[in-house]
Amino acid sequence: MVKCDLCTGCAGGPACAKACPTDALRLIDADFMERARQSKRKAAARATASFASMKLNASLDEGE
């Protein structure tokens, strides 16, 4: 991965992010990354909790 830093001093942000027709390029900051990490952790915890309550191998638990 290569990071471009040719227009770091531009007041409105990098020209490539403004010109991107699909909005694939965007600026993110440390707060955005932290919120994304927290969101992923919460989603993983919810998924783990929902799977923990499922009886996946009921026949094995009953000794069949």
C-alpha positions in Angstrom: 0.0 0.0 0.0 1.3 3.4 -0.9 0.2 6.6 0.8 0.2 9.8 -1.2 1.1 12.9 0.7 1.4 15.4 -2.2 -1.4 17.7 -1.1 -1.4 17.4 2.7 -1.3 21.1 3.0 -4.5 21.7 1.0 -7.1 23.5 3.1 -10.1 21.5 1.7 -8.3 18.1 1.8 -6.7 16.1 -1.0 -7.7 16.8 -4.5 -8.1 13.1 -5.3 -10.7 12.6 -2.6 -12.7 15.5 -3.8 -12.5 14.4 -7.4 -13.3 10.7 -6.8 -16.6 10.1 -8.7 -17.5 7.0 -6.6 -16.5 8.4 -3.2 -14.2 5.5 -2.8 -11.5 7.8 -1.4 -12.3 9.6 1.8 -10.5 11.1 4.7 -10.8 9.5 8.1 -9.4 10.5 11.5 -8.5 8.7 14.6 -12.0 9.2 16.1 -13.6 7.5 13.1 -11.2 4.5 13.4 -12.0 4.1 17.1 -15.7 4.2 16.5 -15.4 1.6 13.8 -13.3 -0.6 16.1 -15.9 -0.3 18.9 -18.7 -1.1 16.5 -17.0 -4.2 15.2 -16.3 -5.4 18.8 -19.9 -4.9 19.8 -21.1 -6.8 16.7 -18.8 -9.7 17.4 -19.9 -9.8 21.1 -23.6 -9.9 20.0 -22.9 -12.7 17.5 -21.0 -14.7 20.1 -23.8 -14.3 22.6 -26.4 -15.4 20.1 -24.4 -18.5 19.2 -23.6 -19.3 22.8 -27.4 -19.8 23.5 -27.9 -22.2 20.6 -28.1 -25.9 21.0 -25.9 -26.9 18.0 -25.4 -30.7 18.8 -28.4 -31.6 20.8 -28.1 -35.2 19.8 -24.6 -35.4 21.2 -25.6 -33.9 24.5 -28.4 -36.4 24.9 -26.0 -39.4 24.4 -27.6 -40.6 21.1 
